[in-house]
């Protein structure tokens, strides 16, 4: 009796603590399960929300397409015209609704100037036009169509390009190599070695060209040039890269001079392109490679006679 009187309260306290600990652990397990269920429900709601957004976007696109005037259109470059210095293209559009009296006009906006081209109907809702696009206009190109049915005129944009150069038979796809060293006392700039230039056609494939050559200009005057050759090892990977090896021209220049390294070539139409590779400015402290000018993204063209 003396033991229970002395230690009973302590034993009872231990029992109660054990019960409370068990309840606490049980509650933690239950709360963890509830949290897991809530997280799972949250993820499911997120997936459902994403699915609803995708469905909503698809419905919006389908509704927009259902009210479009044009169901299909195409532009194909067929050649170049040296006299007008233009790209010759063929454009077709297919209208969703049309009648026997429907007429269509193609609007071509090149570098801010709009030209109209009447289109010829084929009797099945399709209209075509032969279009010339000024090839030397550096700037946006946008096509639109005007359709007239019973006096109701509807206009719809067909698409745009950030630059007319995107339609040229050839376009730059990257370049590399080089380096330079300037001797201020002698006024001589020595260019590096291994310059190269990569080209693509309109479809994004490698392009084989004619008369590849690198040229050096000082203040716009041709000072040196070197023929380039196709890197045959890269052709197997679909890359047509033209390079020069063991060519380190020494250029006479002085402070304030502008030096330009360019790459030139001729396509199958006889059209010659000259692309900017690198620009330098000769300063008091040496040669400094400078940012390309705004027009450098567009090749300088020389038309066949």
C-alpha positions as CSV (number, residue, x, y, z in Angstrom):
1,X,0.0,0.0,0.0
2,X,2.8,2.3,0.8
3,X,4.2,1.8,-2.8
4,X,1.0,2.7,-4.5
5,X,0.4,5.6,-2.2
6,X,3.9,6.9,-3.0
7,X,4.1,6.1,-6.7
8,X,0.5,5.7,-8.0
9,X,0.3,9.3,-9.1
10,X,3.5,9.0,-11.1
11,X,2.4,5.7,-12.7
12,X,-1.0,7.3,-13.6
13,X,0.8,10.3,-15.1
14,X,3.0,8.0,-17.2
15,X,0.0,6.1,-18.5
16,X,-1.8,9.3,-19.4
17,X,1.4,10.5,-21.2
18,X,1.6,7.3,-23.1
19,X,-2.1,7.6,-24.1
20,X,-1.6,11.2,-25.2
21,X,1.5,10.3,-27.2
22,X,-0.4,7.6,-29.0
23,X,-3.3,10.0,-29.7
24,X,-0.8,12.6,-31.0
25,X,0.9,10.1,-33.3
26,X,-2.5,8.9,-34.6
27,X,-3.5,12.5,-35.2
28,X,-0.3,13.2,-37.1
29,X,-0.8,10.2,-39.3
30,X,-4.4,11.2,-39.9
31,X,-3.3,14.8,-40.8
32,X,-0.6,13.5,-43.1
33,X,-3.1,11.4,-44.9
34,X,-5.5,14.4,-45.2
35,X,-2.6,16.6,-46.5
36,X,-1.7,13.9,-49.0
37,X,-5.3,13.7,-50.2
38,X,-5.5,17.5,-50.5
39,X,-2.3,17.6,-52.5
40,X,-3.6,14.9,-54.8
41,X,-6.9,16.8,-55.2
42,X,-4.9,20.0,-56.0
43,X,-2.9,18.2,-58.7
44,X,-6.0,16.7,-60.2
45,X,-7.7,20.2,-60.2
46,X,-4.5,21.6,-61.9
47,X,-4.6,18.8,-64.6
48,X,-8.3,19.5,-65.1
49,X,-7.7,23.2,-65.4
50,X,-4.9,22.6,-68.0
51,X,-7.2,20.3,-69.9
52,X,-10.0,22.8,-69.9
53,X,-7.6,25.5,-71.1
54,X,-6.4,23.3,-74.0
55,X,-10.0,22.5,-74.9
56,X,-10.9,26.2,-74.8
57,X,-7.9,27.2,-76.9
58,X,-8.8,24.5,-79.5
59,X,-12.4,25.6,-79.6
60,X,-11.3,29.2,-80.0
61,X,-8.9,28.3,-82.9
62,X,-11.6,26.2,-84.6
63,X,-14.1,29.0,-84.3
64,X,-11.6,31.5,-85.7
65,X,-10.9,29.2,-88.6
66,X,-14.6,28.6,-89.3
67,X,-15.1,32.3,-90.0
68,X,-11.9,32.9,-92.0
69,X,-12.3,34.0,-95.5
70,X,-9.3,32.0,-96.8
71,X,-9.0,28.3,-96.2
72,X,-5.6,27.8,-97.8
73,X,-2.9,29.9,-99.5
74,X,0.5,29.4,-101.0
75,X,3.5,31.4,-102.2
76,X,6.2,30.0,-104.5
77,X,9.2,31.9,-105.8
78,X,9.6,31.0,-109.5
79,X,12.6,33.1,-110.5
80,X,14.2,36.6,-110.6
81,X,13.7,39.5,-113.0
82,X,17.0,41.4,-113.6
83,X,15.3,44.3,-115.4
84,X,13.0,45.2,-112.5
85,X,15.3,43.7,-109.8
86,X,12.4,41.7,-108.5
87,X,11.5,38.2,-107.2
88,X,9.0,36.5,-109.5
89,X,6.4,34.6,-107.4
90,X,3.2,32.7,-107.8
91,X,0.5,33.2,-105.1
92,X,-2.7,31.2,-104.7
93,X,-5.6,31.5,-102.3
94,X,-8.7,29.4,-101.8
95,X,-11.8,31.1,-100.4
96,X,-14.3,29.5,-98.0
97,X,-17.3,31.1,-99.7
98,X,-17.4,32.4,-103.3
99,X,-19.7,32.9,-106.2
100,X,-19.5,33.1,-110.0
101,X,-19.1,36.9,-109.7
102,X,-16.5,36.8,-106.9
103,X,-13.3,38.8,-107.7
104,X,-10.1,38.9,-105.7
105,X,-7.1,41.2,-105.5
106,X,-3.8,40.4,-103.8
107,X,-2.2,43.3,-101.8
108,X,1.6,43.1,-101.4
109,X,3.1,45.5,-98.9
110,X,6.9,45.5,-99.2
111,X,8.9,47.9,-96.9
112,X,5.9,50.1,-96.4
113,X,4.7,50.3,-100.1
114,X,1.6,48.5,-101.2
115,X,1.0,47.1,-104.7
116,X,-2.2,45.5,-106.0
117,X,-2.3,42.4,-108.2
118,X,-5.6,41.2,-109.7
119,X,-6.1,37.5,-109.2
120,X,-7.5,35.0,-111.7
121,X,-10.3,32.6,-110.5
122,X,-10.3,28.9,-111.5
123,X,-14.0,28.4,-110.9
124,X,-13.6,26.4,-107.8
125,X,-13.0,29.1,-105.2
126,X,-9.2,29.2,-105.9
127,X,-7.6,32.4,-107.2
128,X,-4.0,32.8,-108.4
129,X,-1.7,35.7,-109.4
130,X,1.8,36.1,-110.8
131,X,3.5,38.6,-108.5
132,X,6.8,40.5,-108.6
133,X,8.3,41.6,-105.3
134,X,11.0,44.2,-105.2
135,X,14.1,42.2,-104.0
136,X,16.2,45.2,-102.9
137,X,13.6,46.6,-100.4
138,X,14.9,45.9,-96.9
139,X,11.9,45.5,-94.6
140,X,8.7,43.7,-93.7
141,X,6.7,41.9,-96.4
142,X,2.9,41.3,-95.8
143,X,0.3,39.7,-98.1
144,X,-3.4,40.3,-97.9
145,X,-6.4,39.4,-100.1
146,X,-9.5,41.5,-101.0
147,X,-12.5,39.4,-102.0
148,X,-15.6,41.1,-103.6
149,X,-18.9,39.2,-103.9
150,X,-22.0,41.0,-104.9
151,X,-20.4,44.3,-103.7
152,X,-19.5,42.9,-100.3
153,X,-15.7,43.4,-99.9
154,X,-13.8,41.3,-97.3
155,X,-10.1,41.7,-96.5
156,X,-7.9,39.1,-94.8
157,X,-4.2,38.9,-94.0
158,X,-2.4,35.9,-95.5
159,X,0.9,36.2,-93.6
160,X,4.1,38.2,-93.3
161,X,7.8,37.9,-93.3
162,X,10.2,40.0,-91.2
163,X,12.3,40.8,-94.3
164,X,12.0,40.3,-98.0
165,X,15.4,38.7,-97.9
166,X,13.7,35.6,-96.4
167,X,12.3,34.9,-99.9
168,X,15.6,35.2,-101.8
169,X,17.0,31.9,-103.2
170,X,19.9,32.1,-100.7
171,X,20.3,33.3,-97.1
172,X,23.0,33.4,-94.5
173,X,23.0,30.6,-91.9
174,X,26.0,31.5,-89.8
175,X,29.7,32.3,-90.2
176,X,32.9,32.0,-88.1
177,X,36.7,32.0,-88.0
178,X,39.2,34.7,-88.0
179,X,40.6,37.2,-85.4
180,X,42.9,40.1,-86.1
181,X,46.0,41.9,-85.0
182,X,46.8,45.6,-85.6
183,X,50.3,47.1,-85.7
184,X,49.7,50.8,-85.1
185,X,53.3,51.8,-85.8
186,X,53.3,50.2,-89.3
187,X,49.6,50.9,-89.9
188,X,49.0,47.2,-90.8
189,X,46.0,45.0,-89.9
190,X,46.6,41.3,-90.2
191,X,43.4,39.2,-90.4
192,X,43.1,35.8,-88.9
193,X,42.7,32.4,-90.6
194,X,40.0,29.9,-91.3
195,X,37.1,32.3,-92.2
196,X,33.9,30.4,-93.2
197,X,30.3,31.1,-94.3
198,X,27.3,28.9,-94.3
199,X,24.3,29.2,-96.6
200,X,20.8,27.8,-96.9
201,X,18.1,27.9,-99.6
202,X,14.5,29.0,-98.9
203,X,13.6,25.5,-97.7
204,X,16.3,25.6,-95.0
205,X,18.5,23.1,-96.8
206,X,22.2,23.5,-97.6
207,X,22.9,25.3,-100.8
208,X,25.7,24.8,-103.3
209,X,26.6,28.0,-105.1
210,X,29.1,29.4,-107.6
211,X,32.1,31.8,-107.3
212,X,32.5,31.8,-103.5
213,X,35.0,34.5,-102.4
214,X,35.9,36.5,-99.4
215,X,36.6,40.2,-99.8
216,X,38.2,42.9,-97.7
217,X,37.2,46.6,-98.1
218,X,38.8,49.6,-96.5
219,X,36.5,52.6,-96.4
220,X,34.4,50.9,-99.1
221,X,37.4,50.2,-101.5
222,X,38.2,46.6,-102.4
223,X,41.6,45.9,-101.0
224,X,42.0,42.1,-101.0
225,X,40.0,39.0,-101.9
226,X,40.4,35.2,-101.8
227,X,38.4,32.4,-103.4
228,X,36.7,30.1,-100.9
229,X,36.0,26.3,-101.2
230,X,33.2,24.0,-100.1
231,X,34.0,22.0,-96.9
232,X,33.2,18.6,-98.3
233,X,33.4,16.9,-94.9
234,X,30.3,18.9,-93.7
235,X,28.2,18.1,-96.8
236,X,27.4,14.7,-95.5
237,X,25.6,16.5,-92.6
238,X,23.6,18.7,-94.9
239,X,25.8,21.8,-94.3
240,X,27.3,23.8,-97.2
241,X,30.0,25.8,-95.6
242,X,32.5,27.7,-97.7
243,X,35.9,28.5,-96.1
244,X,39.4,29.8,-96.8
245,X,42.5,28.3,-95.3
246,X,46.0,29.7,-95.0
247,X,44.8,33.2,-95.9
248,X,45.9,35.9,-93.5
249,X,45.8,39.2,-95.5
250,X,47.8,42.2,-94.3
251,X,45.8,45.4,-94.8
252,X,47.2,48.8,-94.8
253,X,45.0,51.1,-92.7
254,X,45.1,54.0,-90.2
255,X,43.2,55.4,-87.3
256,X,39.6,56.2,-88.3
257,X,39.4,53.7,-91.2
258,X,36.5,51.2,-91.5
259,X,37.4,47.7,-92.5
260,X,34.8,45.2,-93.8
261,X,35.2,41.5,-94.4
262,X,32.5,40.2,-96.8
263,X,31.5,36.9,-98.4
264,X,30.2,36.9,-101.9
265,X,28.7,34.1,-104.2
266,X,26.4,33.6,-107.1
267,X,23.2,31.5,-107.2
268,X,21.8,29.4,-110.1
269,X,19.9,32.4,-111.4
270,X,23.1,34.4,-111.9
271,X,22.2,36.7,-108.9
272,X,25.3,37.6,-106.9
273,X,25.1,38.1,-103.1
274,X,27.5,39.9,-100.8
275,X,27.1,39.2,-97.1
276,X,28.8,41.1,-94.2
277,X,31.0,38.8,-92.2
278,X,32.9,41.2,-89.8
279,X,33.5,44.9,-89.4
280,X,36.4,46.7,-87.7
281,X,37.1,50.3,-86.8
282,X,40.7,51.3,-86.4
283,X,41.1,53.4,-83.3
284,X,44.0,55.0,-81.3
285,X,44.2,51.8,-79.2
286,X,44.1,49.4,-82.1
287,X,41.4,47.5,-84.1
288,X,37.9,47.1,-82.6
289,X,35.3,44.8,-84.0
290,X,32.1,46.8,-84.3
291,X,28.5,45.9,-84.4
292,X,27.0,45.3,-87.8
293,X,25.0,48.1,-89.3
294,X,21.2,47.9,-89.8
295,X,21.5,46.9,-93.5
296,X,24.1,44.2,-92.9
297,X,21.4,41.6,-92.4
298,X,20.3,42.1,-96.0
299,X,22.8,41.0,-98.7
300,X,24.0,43.4,-101.3
301,X,22.8,42.2,-104.7
302,X,24.4,42.3,-108.1
303,X,22.0,41.4,-110.9
304,X,22.9,39.5,-114.1
305,X,23.0,41.6,-117.2
